[in-house]
Amino acid sequence: MILLSLAIAGNAALSVFAAGLVVRKLPFESAGRLVFFAKPRAAGAIEWQMLPRGIADTFRQTSQTLDAIAFQTEFTETLGDFHAHGWFVTPAALVDLGITPTLGRPLRANEDGAAVIGPRLWELRYGRSPAAIGSVIRVLGRDYRVVGVLQDSPPFPFAADIWASYSAQAGSAGVFGRIRPGKTLRDVQDEWAAFRRRHGGPGPAEAAWLRSVGHDSLLDFVLWCGLAMFALVLILACADLACLQSGYVLRRQREVAIRIAVGAPRGRIVRFLMTESLAMAVIAGVLSLPVTAFLIGQAHTRLDFWGMSRLAGWPAVRFDSAAFVMTAAIAFTAGSAAGFLPAWRMAHAPPWSMLVEQRHDLAPRLGRLRLTLLGTQTALAILAIALALGFAVENQRRRDAPVVQALSQSWKAELRLPNERSIGLVENIVSRLESMGQPAIVIGAPPFIDEAPSIEYDRRGGPSIQYEFVNSRFFGLAGFHWKAGRAWSEEEGKLTHPIAGVVNQALAGKVPVGSILRLINANGNPAPIRIVGIVEQPLLNQYRPKAAPAVFLPYQCATVASINIIAQFRGDRGRARHALETVILGSDPPLRSYSIQDYGVRIADNWSAWLAMIAILWVAGAFALALAATGMGAYLIQTFVERRQPIALRFALGALVRDIWGWVNRQTFAAISAGAATALALWGAALLLPAGMIPAFGLPAILAAAAAVAIVAGLWGVASWLASRRAASEALAERIRNN
């Protein structure tokens, strides 16, 4: 009953998450679903694909699949002591998302220099005073007049402090709009593909549901795997309960036969025989309620920092009346499923057939069914334990990688540049840090946090390659090894015709040192890259199974709005941060829009999907092992009761405990061996899956499988030995002989 209650709680909690994150409509979807343009799907989150403003405007004017198309661009700004996060948006963005100011008004079409502020900024800067309306805030060197105030922060995806007018902003924009009635996401994708062919739109980009923005696809994998695991545990727990109910029904077959013979309706007999299983399921459901509430509460406590900003529907995931109804439904279904079949078979059997001494035809069929169930539970336990061990070992191996250890001892500063031509400012900051004895790494997408962007190479419509803007010190990180060539020099890093570049091992056979790699930029023109080196890089994304094809370019050649500086500390971490912040604040011109974070903490935070997967696997392994133990106990109890006469005869003829133990193992050897073989086959299939989150390979994989088999085999050996000893006890032997 305890096992059944835990299985119900696991299913109920994960069902609540699935309903909130996948099924339930979001507030901004009440008037129709929103579609945005995303980067190509890869391991990790689905992120915005920024489109040139001219291309975005042309698509807005010609689209036949989307209405109310809006633009957005993210920014950060420091207002005195307040670090604000905001968006430049067109008025349609607030309308689409249902963001309505509590005070003032929303943004208007063709309005320049207006802004709506959020509740956090309103409270900390204005003390929630109505005088905020009409005040002026300065964002990225420009004044914006506050025309509206929000009293409550809007839900995902645009929780921010400032929504400023986009009309004066040039450059690139994120694009989203409401899908027209009768249109599908496939229609939007087809229209965008045709638009790219006609107008030379940038690629790669794809249409996706807005509720998926920032959503990590691996979370869905973890969620559905966990739900499938707990559903299987619940099914097998019900099967164990059904087996016990079968024994209970068989013990009462004479009573049932007499009831049927004197005219009891069969429906009443079914209800009578199901009473015990339903009572157990109801009690298990009641016990599971606090466990379900605890699991949901712990998820919020530990993951709100991540889920509130990245998971659509996260605030709606809570233990409420819907969760209570879901738990009750699962418990009632489990009890009904476990008790109905044995009760139905008994209620529809002729009463005279139940009055015989023993039903010889039924025992073999039930024995085969129990052996099948035993083999299934053995397979599940071995597979779950092997997966938990394999993923835990692989997780530890990746976290112990030298590059992770090196980056974990560093600060990361994200610099929001005044314009896309401010790389000279970054160069000045780096040189000042180096002169102070503080090594500095420059990179566009920080490893283990952001996925590097992709670009086509070789030809238009050709394969994609990741690209990173870095300085040559980046290649000095632990784990990098030169296969050929070298890094670029300071003089080479400033060349633009052609740009010097380095490729990784995934392109070693295609692009030799000295060759020209042609990247295809947004307007379709090739950008030549002269390859000066080939580097063997370590894995820089914890969710990928191997390094993707990548080219590293000098950061001096970048035209970007933001870039990151990584300052490692091997001694005093506080001194390293102080040096980094002092240099940034003393930059010329002054750089005010920046943020400094502990890189090790950010890497650990981004490891959440791995940790969630491993936690679920360990819980599933514990459940599967407990389930196997329950199944073994049920099998042994029923077998020893059904075979009481042959066992009594064996003891009477001088059989020992080991003889009975050997007899039981011979009876179950085929089923347990088949279960172990099935588990090992599935374990081998798991090693071949092309996923980023994979169990360990090689010797660790073999040891994990061997350990799982040993644990389950040892559990069976102990359980069958204890059952054999109990059967051999004096009191039990006497009772069997007397029967």
Number of C-alpha atoms within 10 A of each C-alpha: 15 13 17 29 26 22 28 32 30 28 24 33 28 21 18 25 22 18 17 20 23 16 11 15 16 18 14 20 16 10 12 15 20 23 23 27 26 25 19 17 13 15 17 22 19 21 21 23 22 21 22 18 17 14 17 20 16 13 20 19 10 11 14 14 21 24 18 16 24 24 26 25 20 15 20 21 21 16 15 9 8 12 16 19 17 23 21 21 25 23 24 19 22 18 15 21 22 16 18 18 19 14 15 17 16 22 28 13 11 12 14 16 20 22 29 27 24 24 21 20 21 20 13 11 15 15 13 15 10 13 10 21 20 15 13 16 18 12 19 16 9 9 14 19 19 25 23 23 26 23 16 13 15 17 20 23 19 19 17 22 23 30 30 27 25 24 17 10 14 10 13 17 25 21 27 28 25 23 24 16 11 7 12 14 17 12 16 23 17 15 19 20 18 13 17 17 11 9 12 14 23 19 23 18 21 19 23 24 17 24 23 21 22 19 20 18 16 20 18 15 14 19 20 15 15 22 21 14 24 25 18 18 26 26 17 25 28 23 19 26 25 23 23 21 22 22 19 15 21 18 11 14 20 18 15 23 21 15 17 20 13 8 8 14 12 17 13 13 19 20 16 13 24 23 16 15 23 22 13 20 28 20 16 25 30 18 18 26 21 13 18 26 18 15 17 20 16 12 15 18 10 11 14 15 11 14 18 17 17 20 22 24 24 20 15 15 20 18 19 12 9 12 21 17 12 19 26 21 15 20 28 20 14 27 26 18 19 27 28 20 16 22 25 17 12 23 26 13 14 12 19 12 13 19 15 11 8 12 12 9 8 9 14 11 11 16 16 12 13 24 21 18 23 27 27 21 30 31 27 28 29 32 27 25 27 29 27 24 25 24 26 21 19 19 20 11 12 17 17 12 14 16 20 23 14 17 23 20 18 22 25 25 22 20 20 22 20 18 13 13 14 18 21 12 17 22 15 15 21 24 15 19 20 12 9 12 11 18 16 24 20 26 23 21 19 22 18 22 18 14 19 21 16 19 19 21 20 17 14 15 12 11 11 20 19 17 21 23 23 24 24 20 12 16 20 12 16 16 15 17 17 15 14 16 15 18 26 20 13 12 7 15 20 15 13 15 10 15 21 26 28 28 27 23 21 18 17 17 8 10 19 18 17 14 13 19 23 17 22 22 15 16 12 16 12 17 17 20 21 21 26 22 23 27 23 18 23 19 20 20 21 23 20 17 14 15 15 19 16 22 23 25 26 26 23 21 17 17 14 16 16 21 23 23 23 25 25 21 19 9 9 8 15 11 12 21 20 11 16 25 16 13 19 25 15 13 16 12 11 12 17 21 22 20 16 16 14 18 23 19 14 15 19 15 16 17 17 15 22 21 16 15 22 21 16 22 24 20 19 25 24 16 25 27 22 17 24 28 20 19 27 23 18 18 22 19 16 18 16 17 14 15 12 18 14 12 22 21 14 14 18 11 9 9 14 14 19 13 14 21 18 15 14 18 16 11 12 18 14 14 21 24 15 17 24 26 17 19 25 21 13 15 22 15 10 15 17 12 11 10 15 16 21 20 24 23 17 8 9 15 22 17 16 26 23 14 16 25 23 13 15 22 17 12 16 19 14 12 16 22 19 15 19 23 15 15 22 20 11 10 10 14 19 12 11 18 14 8 9
